[in-house]
Amino acid sequence: MYEAFHKTPLGFVRVRADEDGITSISIRDEECVETPSDSPHINLALQQLDEYFEGTRREFDLPLNQSGTDFQQQVWQQLLAIPYGKTITYGQQSQFMNNPLGIRAIASANGKNNLWIVVPCHRVIGSNGSLTGYAGGLWRKQWLLDHEARIMGVGQTKLFF
């Protein structure tokens, strides 16, 4: 198992990998020390995260190796289909998965996603347009959605001076 910490505009990210790919990417609230990695998977992930924050990357191309049940894997695969700069509701996600009664199970699987930003659960919102549950904090979810909207040039949800 490999691990590295890296500073981003939203705090320090911890990236973990094994020989097969990236196993987790999480944001930390506490200060960390940047650490290099011997893992080519982690180095590629850090490069692509930097590009995402710079606004030059909209899709990630990484070997992912997140563990989860078959159902969780299906939910996470569906998250990867949400286009950059777009949002869907939990209800829409359940419809896309042909599981209209599975909203709670789908939302639970979204919450177990350990690949922050790369598997974009931040693009799933409540049916009334509200930001709902996000492991990194709702302020980070709002920041990510605003960032993608600015890069897409589709407007902004806050005024920046």
DSSP file (Angstrom, degrees, kcal/mol; ACC not computed):
  #  RESIDUE AA STRUCTURE BP1 BP2  ACC     N-H-->O    O-->H-N    N-H-->O    O-->H-N    TCO  KAPPA ALPHA  PHI   PSI    X-CA   Y-CA   Z-CA
    1    1 A M              0   0    0      0, 0.0     2,-0.3     0, 0.0    17,-0.2   0.000 360.0 360.0 360.0 134.3    0.0    0.0    0.0
    2    2 A Y  E     -A   17   0A   0     15,-3.2    15,-1.9    35,-0.0     2,-0.3  -0.817 360.0-176.1-114.5 155.1    1.3    3.4   -1.0
    3    3 A E  E     +A   16   0A   0     -2,-0.3     2,-0.3    13,-0.2    13,-0.2  -0.995   6.6 174.5-152.5 145.2    0.2    6.8    0.4
    4    4 A A  E     -A   15   0A   0     11,-1.9    11,-2.6    -2,-0.3     2,-0.4  -0.991  19.4-142.8-148.3 152.8    0.9   10.5   -0.2
    5    5 A F  E     +A   14   0A   0     30,-0.4    30,-1.9    -2,-0.3     2,-0.3  -0.931  22.5 178.5-114.7 142.5   -0.4   13.8    1.0
    6    6 A H  E     -A   13   0A   0      7,-2.1     7,-3.2    -2,-0.4     2,-0.3  -0.998  27.6-118.4-148.2 136.9   -0.7   16.8   -1.3
    7    7 A K  E     +A   12   0A   0     -2,-0.3     5,-0.2     5,-0.2    26,-0.0  -0.579  34.8 172.4 -79.9 135.2   -2.0   20.4   -0.9
    8    8 A T  E >   -A   11   0A   0      3,-1.8     3,-1.6    -2,-0.3    42,-0.1  -0.812  51.0 -95.3-128.6 171.8   -5.0   21.5   -2.9
    9    9 A P  T 3  S+     0   0    0      0, 0.0     3,-0.1     0, 0.0    -2,-0.0   0.694 126.3  48.2 -61.3 -16.3   -7.1   24.7   -2.9
   10   10 A L  T 3  S-     0   0    0      1,-0.4     2,-0.2   130,-0.0   130,-0.0   0.304 126.2 -80.1-107.2   8.3   -9.6   22.8   -0.6
   11   11 A G  E <  S-A    8   0A   0     -3,-1.6    -3,-1.8    16,-0.1    -1,-0.4  -0.737  73.3 -29.8 122.1-173.8   -7.1   21.4    1.9
   12   12 A F  E     -AB   7  28A   0     16,-0.6    16,-3.1    18,-0.4     2,-0.4  -0.616  54.5-150.8 -82.6 136.3   -4.7   18.4    1.9
   13   13 A V  E     -AB   6  27A   0     -7,-3.2    -7,-2.1    -2,-0.3     2,-0.5  -0.853   1.5-150.0-104.3 141.5   -5.7   15.4    0.0
   14   14 A R  E     -AB   5  26A   0     12,-3.2    12,-2.4    -2,-0.4     2,-0.5  -0.961  14.0-168.5-110.8 123.4   -4.6   11.9    1.0
   15   15 A V  E     -AB   4  25A   0    -11,-2.6   -11,-1.9    -2,-0.5     2,-0.4  -0.941   3.2-173.2-114.1 130.6   -4.2    9.5   -1.9
   16   16 A R  E     +AB   3  24A   0      8,-2.9     7,-2.2    -2,-0.5     8,-1.6  -0.934   8.3 169.2-122.0 147.1   -3.7    5.8   -1.4
   17   17 A A  E     -AB   2  22A   0    -15,-1.9   -15,-3.2    -2,-0.4     5,-0.2  -0.978  18.6-158.1-149.3 159.4   -2.9    3.1   -4.0
   18   18 A D  E >   - B   0  21A   0      3,-2.4     3,-0.6    -2,-0.3    23,-0.1  -0.584  54.2 -76.7-121.3-167.6   -1.9   -0.5   -4.3
   19   19 A E  T 3  S+     0   0    0      1,-0.2     3,-0.1    -2,-0.2    22,-0.0   0.763 129.4  50.4 -65.1 -23.8   -0.2   -2.2   -7.3
   20   20 A D  T 3  S-     0   0    0      1,-0.3     2,-0.3    45,-0.1    -1,-0.2   0.662 119.9 -73.4 -92.1 -17.0   -3.5   -2.3   -9.2
   21   21 A G  E <  S-B   18   0A   0     -3,-0.6    -3,-2.4    44,-0.1     2,-0.4  -0.978  73.1 -20.7 156.0-168.6   -4.5    1.4   -8.9
   22   22 A I  E     -Bc  17  64A   0     41,-3.2    43,-3.5    -2,-0.3    -5,-0.3  -0.587  43.3-179.9 -76.4 125.6   -5.9    4.1   -6.7
   23   23 A T  E     -     0   0A   0     -7,-2.2     2,-0.3    -2,-0.4    44,-0.3   0.749  64.1  -1.2 -99.4 -29.4   -7.8    2.8   -3.7
   24   24 A S  E     -B   16   0A   0     -8,-1.6    -8,-2.9    42,-0.1     2,-0.4  -0.978  45.3-169.8-160.7 149.5   -8.8    6.0   -2.1
   25   25 A I  E     +Bd  15 115A   0     89,-3.6    91,-2.5    -2,-0.3     2,-0.3  -0.965  24.8 169.6-137.2 120.4   -8.6    9.8   -2.4
   26   26 A S  E     -B   14   0A   0    -12,-2.4   -12,-3.2    -2,-0.4     2,-0.4  -0.959  30.4-126.4-135.4 152.5   -9.9   11.8    0.6
   27   27 A I  E     -B   13   0A   0     -2,-0.3     2,-0.4   -14,-0.2   -14,-0.2  -0.768  24.4-147.3 -96.7 142.7   -9.7   15.4    1.7
   28   28 A R  E     -B   12   0A   0    -16,-3.1   -16,-0.6    -2,-0.4     4,-0.1  -0.867  13.6-157.2-112.2 141.8   -8.4   16.2    5.2
   29   29 A D  S    S+     0   0    0     -2,-0.4     2,-0.2   -18,-0.1    -1,-0.1   0.747  76.2  73.2 -84.7 -26.1   -9.4   19.1    7.4
   30   30 A E  S    S-     0   0    0      1,-0.1   -18,-0.4   -18,-0.1     2,-0.1  -0.495  94.4 -95.7 -89.6 159.1   -6.2   19.1    9.4
   31   31 A E        -     0   0    0     -2,-0.2     2,-0.3   -20,-0.1    -1,-0.1  -0.455  46.9-176.3 -67.1 141.8   -2.8   20.4    8.2
   32   32 A C        -     0   0    0     -2,-0.1     2,-0.5    -4,-0.1   -19,-0.0  -0.848  28.3-110.0-132.6 169.4   -0.6   17.7    6.7
   33   33 A V        -     0   0    0     -2,-0.3   -28,-0.2   -27,-0.0     2,-0.1  -0.902  37.9-113.9-102.3 129.3    3.0   17.6    5.4
   34   34 A E        -     0   0    0     -2,-0.5   -28,-0.2   -30,-0.1   -22,-0.0  -0.405  38.1-168.5 -61.6 134.8    3.3   17.0    1.7
   35   35 A T        -     0   0    0    -30,-1.9   -30,-0.4    -2,-0.1     2,-0.0  -0.986  15.5-130.2-129.1 137.6    4.8   13.7    1.1
   36   36 A P        -     0   0    0      0, 0.0     2,-0.4     0, 0.0   -33,-0.1  -0.291  23.8-139.2 -75.8 169.7    6.2   12.3   -2.2
   37   37 A S        -     0   0    0      2,-0.1   -33,-0.1   -33,-0.1   -35,-0.0  -0.968  19.7-151.7-133.5 149.6    5.2    8.8   -3.4
   38   38 A D  S    S+     0   0    0     -2,-0.4    -1,-0.1   -35,-0.1     3,-0.1   0.448  74.0 100.8 -89.0  -4.0    7.0    5.9   -5.0
   39   39 A S     >  -     0   0    0      1,-0.2     4,-2.4   -36,-0.1     5,-0.2  -0.720  60.6-157.4 -89.8 123.3    3.8    4.9   -6.7
   40   40 A P  H  > S+     0   0    0      0, 0.0     4,-2.1     0, 0.0     5,-0.2   0.833  97.2  57.9 -64.0 -29.5    3.3    5.8  -10.3
   41   41 A H  H  > S+     0   0    0      2,-0.2     4,-2.2     1,-0.2     5,-0.1   0.929 108.8  43.8 -64.5 -44.4   -0.5    5.6   -9.7
   42   42 A I  H  > S+     0   0    0      2,-0.2     4,-2.8     1,-0.2     5,-0.2   0.924 112.0  52.4 -67.5 -43.4   -0.4    8.2   -7.0
   43   43 A N  H  X S+     0   0    0     -4,-2.4     4,-2.0     1,-0.2    -1,-0.2   0.894 111.0  47.8 -60.5 -39.3    1.9   10.5   -8.9
   44   44 A L  H  X S+     0   0    0     -4,-2.1     4,-2.5     2,-0.2    -1,-0.2   0.905 111.2  51.0 -66.4 -41.4   -0.5   10.3  -11.9
   45   45 A A  H  X S+     0   0    0     -4,-2.2     4,-2.5     2,-0.2    -2,-0.2   0.916 110.3  48.8 -62.4 -43.6   -3.5   11.0   -9.6
   46   46 A L  H  X S+     0   0    0     -4,-2.8     4,-2.3     2,-0.2    -1,-0.2   0.898 111.4  50.0 -64.4 -40.1   -1.7   14.0   -8.0
   47   47 A Q  H  X S+     0   0    0     -4,-2.0     4,-2.1    -5,-0.2    -2,-0.2   0.936 113.1  45.9 -61.9 -46.1   -0.9   15.4  -11.5
   48   48 A Q  H  X S+     0   0    0     -4,-2.5     4,-2.2     2,-0.2    -2,-0.2   0.857 110.8  52.6 -69.7 -34.2   -4.5   15.0  -12.7
   49   49 A L  H  X S+     0   0    0     -4,-2.5     4,-2.4     2,-0.2    -1,-0.2   0.923 108.8  50.6 -64.8 -42.8   -5.9   16.5   -9.5
   50   50 A D  H  X S+     0   0    0     -4,-2.3     4,-1.9     1,-0.2    -2,-0.2   0.920 110.7  49.4 -58.6 -43.5   -3.6   19.6  -10.0
   51   51 A E  H  X>S+     0   0    0     -4,-2.1     5,-2.3     2,-0.2     6,-1.1   0.882 108.6  53.5 -63.9 -38.6   -4.9   19.8  -13.6
   52   52 A Y  H ><5S+     0   0    0     -4,-2.2     3,-1.0     4,-0.2    -2,-0.2   0.949 111.0  45.3 -59.4 -49.4   -8.5   19.6  -12.4
   53   53 A F  H 3<5S+     0   0    0     -4,-2.4    -1,-0.2     1,-0.3    -2,-0.2   0.808 110.0  54.9 -67.5 -29.1   -8.0   22.5  -10.0
   54   54 A E  H 3<5S-     0   0    0     -4,-1.9    -1,-0.3    -5,-0.2    -2,-0.2   0.642 115.8-117.8 -75.3 -14.3   -6.1   24.5  -12.6
   55   55 A G  T <<5S+     0   0    0     -3,-1.0    -3,-0.2    -4,-0.8    -2,-0.1   0.590  89.3 105.5  88.8  11.8   -9.2   24.1  -14.9
   56   56 A T      < +     0   0    0     -5,-2.3     2,-0.4    -6,-0.2    -4,-0.2   0.501  69.2  61.4-101.8  -5.4   -7.4   22.1  -17.6
   57   57 A R        +     0   0    0     -6,-1.1    -2,-0.2    -5,-0.1    -1,-0.1  -0.984  42.7 163.8-126.2 129.9   -8.8   18.6  -16.8
   58   58 A R  S    S+     0   0    0     -2,-0.4     2,-0.4     1,-0.3    -1,-0.1   0.574  71.5  40.3-114.1 -18.9  -12.4   17.7  -16.9
   59   59 A E  S    S-     0   0    0     24,-0.0     2,-0.3    25,-0.0    -1,-0.3  -0.985  74.6-134.6-132.3 144.2  -12.1   13.9  -17.0
   60   60 A F        -     0   0    0     -2,-0.4     2,-0.4    58,-0.3   -15,-0.1  -0.755   8.9-165.3 -97.9 144.3   -9.7   11.6  -15.0
   61   61 A D        +     0   0    0     -2,-0.3   -13,-0.0   -17,-0.1    -2,-0.0  -0.745  38.8 135.0-128.3  81.7   -7.9    8.8  -16.6
   62   62 A L        -     0   0    0     -2,-0.4     2,-0.7    56,-0.1    -2,-0.1  -0.928  62.2-109.0-130.2 149.5   -6.6    6.7  -13.7
   63   63 A P        -     0   0    0      0, 0.0   -41,-3.2     0, 0.0     2,-0.4  -0.732  43.6-159.3 -76.5 115.2   -6.5    3.0  -12.8
   64   64 A L  B     +c   22   0A   0     -2,-0.7   -41,-0.2   -43,-0.3   -47,-0.1  -0.793  25.1 171.8-102.8 139.6   -9.1    2.8  -10.0
   65   65 A N        +     0   0    0    -43,-3.5     2,-0.4    -2,-0.4   -44,-0.1  -0.313  16.9 158.0-141.5  52.7   -9.2    0.0   -7.5
   66   66 A Q        -     0   0    0      1,-0.0     2,-0.3     7,-0.0   -42,-0.1  -0.655  36.3-132.5 -80.4 129.7  -11.8    1.1   -4.9
   67   67 A S        +     0   0    0     -2,-0.4     2,-0.3   -44,-0.3    47,-0.1  -0.612  46.6 122.0 -85.9 145.1  -13.2   -1.9   -3.0
   68   68 A G        -     0   0    0     -2,-0.3    45,-0.0    45,-0.0    41,-0.0  -0.957  59.8 -68.8 178.6 171.3  -17.0   -2.3   -2.6
   69   69 A T     >  -     0   0    0     -2,-0.3     4,-2.5     1,-0.1     5,-0.2  -0.190  52.3-102.4 -68.8 168.0  -19.9   -4.5   -3.2
   70   70 A D  H  > S+     0   0    0      1,-0.2     4,-2.0     2,-0.2     5,-0.1   0.911 125.0  50.9 -57.8 -42.6  -21.2   -5.2   -6.7
   71   71 A F  H  > S+     0   0    0      2,-0.2     4,-2.3     1,-0.2    -1,-0.2   0.933 109.7  48.7 -62.7 -46.4  -24.0   -2.7   -6.1
   72   72 A Q  H  > S+     0   0    0      1,-0.2     4,-2.8     2,-0.2     5,-0.2   0.908 109.4  53.0 -59.9 -41.5  -21.7    0.0   -4.9
   73   73 A Q  H  X S+     0   0    0     -4,-2.5     4,-2.2     1,-0.2    -1,-0.2   0.893 108.6  50.3 -60.6 -39.5  -19.5   -0.6   -7.9
   74   74 A Q  H  X S+     0   0    0     -4,-2.0     4,-1.9     2,-0.2    -1,-0.2   0.912 111.1  48.6 -64.4 -42.6  -22.5   -0.1  -10.2
   75   75 A V  H  X S+     0   0    0     -4,-2.3     4,-1.9     1,-0.2    -2,-0.2   0.932 112.4  48.0 -62.9 -45.4  -23.5    3.1   -8.4
   76   76 A W  H  X S+     0   0    0     -4,-2.8     4,-1.5     1,-0.2    -1,-0.2   0.865 108.5  54.4 -66.3 -35.2  -19.9    4.5   -8.7
   77   77 A Q  H  < S+     0   0    0     -4,-2.2     4,-0.5    -5,-0.2    -1,-0.2   0.900 107.5  51.0 -62.6 -39.6  -19.8    3.6  -12.4
   78   78 A Q  H >< S+     0   0    0     -4,-1.9     3,-1.3     1,-0.2     4,-0.3   0.875 104.3  57.4 -66.6 -36.2  -23.0    5.6  -12.9
   79   79 A L  H >< S+     0   0    0     -4,-1.9     3,-1.6     1,-0.3    -1,-0.2   0.874  99.0  60.3 -59.8 -36.5  -21.4    8.5  -11.1
   80   80 A L  T 3< S+     0   0    0     -4,-1.5    -1,-0.3     1,-0.3    -2,-0.2   0.701  96.7  62.0 -64.8 -18.2  -18.6    8.5  -13.6
   81   81 A A  T <  S+     0   0    0     -3,-1.3    -1,-0.3    -4,-0.5    -2,-0.2   0.564  75.8 104.8 -85.2  -8.7  -21.2    9.1  -16.4
   82   82 A I  S <  S-     0   0    0     -3,-1.6     3,-0.1    -4,-0.3    41,-0.1  -0.617  78.0-121.2 -74.6 120.8  -22.2   12.5  -14.9
   83   83 A P    >   -     0   0    0      0, 0.0     3,-2.0     0, 0.0    -1,-0.1  -0.247  31.1 -91.1 -64.7 149.5  -20.7   15.1  -17.2
   84   84 A Y  T 3  S+     0   0    0      1,-0.3     3,-0.1   -26,-0.1   -26,-0.1  -0.312 113.5  18.3 -53.8 134.4  -18.3   17.7  -15.9
   85   85 A G  T 3  S+     0   0    0      1,-0.3     2,-0.3    -3,-0.1    -1,-0.3   0.472 106.6 103.4  81.0   1.2  -20.2   20.8  -14.8
   86   86 A K    <   -     0   0    0     -3,-2.0     2,-0.3    -4,-0.0    -1,-0.3  -0.769  52.6-155.3-112.9 159.2  -23.5   19.1  -14.6
   87   87 A T        -     0   0    0     -2,-0.3     2,-0.3    -3,-0.1    37,-0.2  -0.943   5.9-170.4-129.3 156.2  -25.6   17.8  -11.7
   88   88 A I  E     -e  124   0B   0     35,-2.3    37,-2.8    -2,-0.3     2,-0.2  -0.916  23.6-116.6-133.7 164.3  -28.2   15.2  -11.3
   89   89 A T  E  >  -e  125   0B   0     -2,-0.3     4,-2.4    35,-0.2    37,-0.2  -0.557  28.1-111.2 -94.9 165.9  -30.6   14.4   -8.4
   90   90 A Y  H  > S+     0   0    0     35,-1.2     4,-2.3     1,-0.2     5,-0.2   0.880 121.3  54.9 -61.3 -36.9  -30.6   11.2   -6.4
   91   91 A G  H  > S+     0   0    0      2,-0.2     4,-1.9     1,-0.2    -1,-0.2   0.914 108.0  47.7 -62.4 -43.3  -34.0   10.5   -8.0
   92   92 A Q  H  > S+     0   0    0      1,-0.2     4,-2.9     2,-0.2     5,-0.2   0.902 109.6  53.6 -63.9 -40.4  -32.5   10.8  -11.4
   93   93 A Q  H  X S+     0   0    0     -4,-2.4     4,-1.5     1,-0.2    -2,-0.2   0.917 108.2  49.5 -61.3 -41.6  -29.6    8.6  -10.5
   94   94 A S  H  <>S+     0   0    0     -4,-2.3     5,-3.2     1,-0.2    -1,-0.2   0.868 111.9  49.1 -66.4 -34.3  -32.0    5.9   -9.4
   95   95 A Q  H ><5S+     0   0    0     -4,-1.9     3,-2.0     3,-0.2    -2,-0.2   0.921 108.0  53.1 -68.6 -43.3  -33.9    6.2  -12.7
   96   96 A F  H 3<5S+     0   0    0     -4,-2.9    -1,-0.2     1,-0.3    -2,-0.2   0.818 110.9  48.4 -59.3 -29.9  -30.7    6.0  -14.7
   97   97 A M  T 3<5S-     0   0    0     -4,-1.5    -1,-0.3    -5,-0.2    -2,-0.2   0.329 113.7-120.3 -92.2   7.3  -29.9    2.8  -12.8
   98   98 A N  T < 5S+     0   0    0     -3,-2.0    -3,-0.2     1,-0.1    -2,-0.1   0.885  84.9 111.1  53.8  41.5  -33.4    1.4  -13.4
   99   99 A N    > < +     0   0    0     -5,-3.2     3,-2.1    -6,-0.1     7,-0.1  -0.498  33.3 165.2-141.2  65.8  -33.9    1.2   -9.7
  100  100 A P  T 3  S+     0   0    0      0, 0.0     3,-0.4     0, 0.0    -5,-0.1   0.720  79.4  49.7 -63.2 -21.2  -36.5    3.9   -8.8
  101  101 A L  T 3  S+     0   0    0      1,-0.2     3,-0.3    -7,-0.1     4,-0.2   0.449  95.4  75.8 -93.0   0.0  -37.2    2.4   -5.4
  102  102 A G    <>  +     0   0    0     -3,-2.1     4,-2.9     1,-0.2     5,-0.3   0.118  52.9 119.9 -98.3  21.8  -33.5    2.3   -4.5
  103  103 A I  H  > S+     0   0    0     -3,-0.4     4,-2.9     1,-0.2     5,-0.2   0.909  78.2  45.5 -55.8 -46.4  -32.9    6.0   -3.8
  104  104 A R  H  > S+     0   0    0     -3,-0.3     4,-2.4     2,-0.2    -1,-0.2   0.913 114.4  47.3 -66.3 -41.4  -31.7    5.4   -0.2
  105  105 A A  H  > S+     0   0    0      2,-0.2     4,-2.2     1,-0.2    -1,-0.2   0.893 114.0  48.7 -65.8 -38.4  -29.4    2.5   -1.1
  106  106 A I  H  X S+     0   0    0     -4,-2.9     4,-2.5     2,-0.2    -2,-0.2   0.924 111.3  49.1 -66.3 -44.7  -28.0    4.5   -4.0
  107  107 A A  H  X S+     0   0    0     -4,-2.9     4,-2.0    -5,-0.3    -2,-0.2   0.894 110.8  51.5 -61.3 -39.7  -27.5    7.6   -1.7
  108  108 A S  H  X S+     0   0    0     -4,-2.4     4,-0.8     2,-0.2    -1,-0.2   0.911 109.6  48.8 -63.4 -42.4  -25.8    5.3    0.8
  109  109 A A  H >< S+     0   0    0     -4,-2.2     3,-0.8     1,-0.2     4,-0.3   0.890 107.9  54.9 -64.9 -38.9  -23.4    3.9   -1.8
  110  110 A N  H >< S+     0   0    0     -4,-2.5     3,-1.5     1,-0.2    -1,-0.2   0.916 105.6  53.7 -57.5 -41.9  -22.6    7.5   -3.0
  111  111 A G  H 3< S+     0   0    0     -4,-2.0    -1,-0.2     1,-0.3    -2,-0.2   0.689 104.2  55.3 -67.4 -18.6  -21.6    8.2    0.6
  112  112 A K  T << S+     0   0    0     -4,-0.8     2,-0.3    -3,-0.8    -1,-0.3   0.402  76.4 123.2 -94.8   2.0  -19.3    5.3    0.7
  113  113 A N    <   -     0   0    0     -3,-1.5     3,-0.1    -4,-0.3   -45,-0.0  -0.497  39.7-173.6 -64.2 123.1  -17.4    6.5   -2.4
  114  114 A N        +     0   0    0     -2,-0.3   -89,-3.6     1,-0.1     2,-0.5   0.172  61.1  87.8-105.6  16.1  -13.7    6.9   -1.4
  115  115 A L  B  > S-d   25   0A   0    -91,-0.2     4,-2.7     4,-0.2     6,-0.2  -0.630  72.2-152.2-118.0  74.0  -12.5    8.5   -4.6
  116  116 A W  T  4 S-     0   0    0    -91,-2.5     2,-2.7    -2,-0.5    -2,-0.1  -0.127  71.4 -12.8 -49.4 132.8  -13.0   12.2   -3.9
  117  117 A I  T  4 S+     0   0    0      2,-0.3    -1,-0.2     1,-0.2    -2,-0.0  -0.243 125.4  75.4  68.1 -47.6  -13.6   14.3   -7.1
  118  118 A V  T  4 S+     0   0    0     -2,-2.7   -58,-0.3     1,-0.3    -1,-0.2   0.910 103.5  37.5 -61.6 -44.6  -12.4   11.5   -9.4
  119  119 A V  S  < S-     0   0    0     -4,-2.7     2,-2.3   -39,-0.0    -2,-0.3  -0.907 102.3-140.6-102.7  99.8  -15.7    9.6   -8.9
  120  120 A P    >   +     0   0    0      0, 0.0     3,-1.6     0, 0.0    -4,-0.1  -0.314  48.0 149.1 -78.6  68.8  -17.8   12.7   -8.8
  121  121 A C  G >   +     0   0    0     -2,-2.3     3,-1.6     1,-0.3    -5,-0.1   0.682  66.3  77.3 -68.2 -15.3  -20.5   12.2   -6.1
  122  122 A H  G 3  S+     0   0    0      1,-0.3    -1,-0.3    -3,-0.2    23,-0.1   0.678  83.1  66.6 -65.8 -15.0  -20.3   16.0   -5.6
  123  123 A R  G <  S+     0   0    0     -3,-1.6   -35,-2.3   -36,-0.1     2,-0.5   0.385  81.9  90.1 -87.4   4.1  -22.4   16.3   -8.8
  124  124 A V  E <   +e   88   0B   0     -3,-1.6     8,-0.4   -37,-0.2     2,-0.2  -0.901  57.0 173.4-104.5 126.2  -25.4   14.6   -7.1
  125  125 A I  E     -e   89   0B   0    -37,-2.8   -35,-1.2    -2,-0.5     6,-0.2  -0.732  35.6 -81.1-125.5 171.2  -27.8   17.0   -5.4
  126  126 A G    >   -     0   0    0      4,-3.0     3,-2.1    -2,-0.2    -1,-0.1  -0.273  44.2-107.1 -70.3 160.8  -31.2   16.9   -3.7
  127  127 A S  T 3  S+     0   0    0      1,-0.3    -1,-0.1     2,-0.1   -38,-0.1   0.737 121.4  53.1 -63.7 -22.8  -34.4   16.9   -5.7
  128  128 A N  T 3  S-     0   0    0      2,-0.1    -1,-0.3     0, 0.0     3,-0.1   0.293 125.2-101.4 -93.7  10.1  -35.1   20.4   -4.6
  129  129 A G  S <  S+     0   0    0     -3,-2.1    -2,-0.1     1,-0.3     2,-0.1   0.451  78.0 139.5  87.2   1.2  -31.7   21.6   -5.8
  130  130 A S        -     0   0    0      1,-0.1    -4,-3.0    -5,-0.1     2,-0.6  -0.408  59.9-112.1 -78.2 154.4  -30.2   21.6   -2.3
  131  131 A L        -     0   0    0     -6,-0.2     2,-0.3    -2,-0.1    -6,-0.1  -0.754  42.1-170.9 -81.6 126.1  -26.7   20.4   -1.5
  132  132 A T        -     0   0    0     -2,-0.6    -8,-0.1    -8,-0.4    -3,-0.0  -0.879  40.7 -24.1-121.5 155.1  -27.1   17.3    0.6
  133  133 A G        +     0   0    0     -2,-0.3     2,-0.3     1,-0.1    -1,-0.3   0.670  57.3 172.8  10.2 126.9  -24.6   15.2    2.5
  134  134 A Y    >   -     0   0    0     -3,-0.1     3,-2.4     1,-0.1     6,-0.1  -0.897  31.7-141.7-154.5 123.5  -21.0   15.3    1.4
  135  135 A A  T 3  S+     0   0    0     -2,-0.3     3,-0.1     1,-0.3    -1,-0.1   0.804 104.3  52.5 -58.3 -31.6  -18.1   13.7    3.2
  136  136 A G  T 3  S-     0   0    0      1,-0.2    -1,-0.3    -3,-0.1     4,-0.2   0.463 125.9 -91.2 -83.5  -0.1  -15.8   16.6    2.5
  137  137 A G    X>  -     0   0    0     -3,-2.4     4,-1.7     2,-0.1     3,-0.7   0.152  31.4 -96.1  98.2 141.9  -18.3   19.2    3.8
  138  138 A L  H 3> S+     0   0    0      1,-0.3     4,-2.6     2,-0.2     5,-0.2   0.820 121.3  61.8 -62.8 -31.3  -21.0   21.0    2.0
  139  139 A W  H 3> S+     0   0    0      1,-0.2     4,-2.0     2,-0.2    -1,-0.3   0.873 105.7  47.3 -64.2 -34.1  -18.8   24.1    1.5
  140  140 A R  H <> S+     0   0    0     -3,-0.7     4,-2.8    -4,-0.2    -1,-0.2   0.889 109.6  52.8 -71.8 -39.1  -16.4   21.9   -0.5
  141  141 A K  H  X S+     0   0    0     -4,-1.7     4,-2.3     1,-0.2    -2,-0.2   0.938 111.1  47.1 -59.8 -45.9  -19.2   20.5   -2.5
  142  142 A Q  H  X S+     0   0    0     -4,-2.6     4,-2.7     1,-0.2     5,-0.2   0.915 111.4  51.6 -60.7 -43.5  -20.4   24.0   -3.3
  143  143 A W  H  X S+     0   0    0     -4,-2.0     4,-2.9     1,-0.2    -2,-0.2   0.927 110.2  48.6 -60.0 -46.2  -16.8   25.1   -4.2
  144  144 A L  H  X S+     0   0    0     -4,-2.8     4,-2.4     2,-0.2    -1,-0.2   0.911 112.8  47.1 -62.8 -43.3  -16.4   22.1   -6.6
  145  145 A L  H  X S+     0   0    0     -4,-2.3     4,-2.1     2,-0.2    -1,-0.2   0.910 114.4  47.4 -65.7 -41.2  -19.8   22.8   -8.3
  146  146 A D  H  X S+     0   0    0     -4,-2.7     4,-2.6     2,-0.2    -2,-0.2   0.910 110.9  52.6 -63.8 -42.6  -18.9   26.5   -8.6
  147  147 A H  H  X S+     0   0    0     -4,-2.9     4,-2.4     1,-0.2    -2,-0.2   0.936 111.4  45.3 -58.7 -49.0  -15.4   25.7   -9.9
  148  148 A E  H  X S+     0   0    0     -4,-2.4     4,-2.3     1,-0.2    -1,-0.2   0.885 112.0  52.0 -65.4 -38.0  -16.8   23.4  -12.7
  149  149 A A  H  X>S+     0   0    0     -4,-2.1     5,-2.0     2,-0.2     4,-1.2   0.913 110.2  48.9 -63.7 -42.0  -19.5   26.0  -13.6
  150  150 A R  H  <5S+     0   0    0     -4,-2.6     3,-0.4     2,-0.2    -2,-0.2   0.929 112.1  47.9 -62.7 -44.9  -16.8   28.7  -13.9
  151  151 A I  H  <5S+     0   0    0     -4,-2.4    -1,-0.2     1,-0.2    -2,-0.2   0.894 113.8  47.4 -63.9 -39.0  -14.6   26.5  -16.1
  152  152 A M  H  <5S-     0   0    0     -4,-2.3    -1,-0.2    -5,-0.2    -2,-0.2   0.688 106.2-131.3 -73.9 -18.2  -17.6   25.6  -18.3
  153  153 A G  T  <5 +     0   0    0     -4,-1.2    -3,-0.2    -3,-0.4     3,-0.1   0.816  66.2 131.6  71.2  29.7  -18.6   29.3  -18.5
  154  154 A V  S   <S-     0   0    0     -5,-2.0     2,-0.2     1,-0.4    -4,-0.1   0.164  73.5 -84.7-101.6  19.1  -22.2   28.4  -17.6
  155  155 A G        -     0   0    0     -6,-0.4    -1,-0.4    -5,-0.1     2,-0.3  -0.516  43.5 -94.6 110.2 179.9  -22.5   31.1  -14.9
  156  156 A Q        -     0   0    0     -2,-0.2     3,-0.1    -3,-0.1   -10,-0.1  -0.972   5.3-148.6-138.2 153.0  -21.7   31.3  -11.3
  157  157 A T  S    S+     0   0    0     -2,-0.3     2,-0.3   -15,-0.1    -1,-0.1   0.522  87.3  36.4 -98.8  -8.0  -23.7   30.7   -8.2
  158  158 A K  S    S-     0   0    0    -12,-0.1     2,-0.4     2,-0.0    -1,-0.1  -0.971  84.6-111.6-139.6 155.1  -21.8   33.4   -6.2
  159  159 A L        -     0   0    0     -2,-0.3     2,-0.5    -3,-0.1    -2,-0.0  -0.719  28.0-156.2 -86.5 136.4  -20.4   36.8   -7.0
  160  160 A F              0   0    0     -2,-0.4    -2,-0.0     1,-0.1    -4,-0.0  -0.963 360.0 360.0-115.9 125.8  -16.6   36.9   -6.9
  161  161 A F              0   0    0     -2,-0.5    -1,-0.1     0, 0.0    -2,-0.0   0.362 360.0 360.0-115.7 360.0  -14.9   40.3   -6.3
